[in-house]
Amino acid sequence: MAVEDSVAQDQLRAFIERIERMEEEKAAIAADIKEIYAEAKGNGFDTKILRKIVGIRKQDANERMEQEALLELYMSALGMVAAPPED
């Protein structure tokens, strides 16, 4: 039984250490991304818009088209844009 406990402890420790390494890498990558946004802002780009574009590019084309259509419909219903012309 002690051997099985030892194996389980070793596996648990290995999982935890792998997760910790990934968390460190994730933090480093997040810091790098923050620097890129700061550089873009320093060059006059709007970082809120850049973030929005990054999010949009992650979506597949059909999902994006559906969201854009719903946004247009809701904005039209609220009088925020002109309603599409009726035929």
DABELHU-V827489 format. One line per field, one symbol per residue. phi: phi as a letter, one per 20 degrees, with the letter a starting at -180 (. if undefined). psi: psi as a letter, one per 30 degrees, with the letter a starting at -180 (. if undefined). burial: 1 if it has 24 or more other ideal C-beta (glycine too) atoms within 12 Angstrom, else 0. A space follows every 10 residues. Layout:
BEGIN
phi = ???
psi = ???
burial = ???
END
This chain:
BEGIN
phi = .fffffffff fgffffffff ffffffffff ffffffffff ffeneefffg fffgfffffe gfffffffff fffffffeme bffffef
psi = eeeeeeeeee eeeeeeeeee eeeeeeeeee eeeeeeeeee efggkjfeee eeeeeeffll eeeeeeeeee eeeeeeeggf lkkkkk.
burial = 0000000000 0000000000 0000000000 0000000000 0000000000 0000000000 0000000000 0000000000 0000000
END
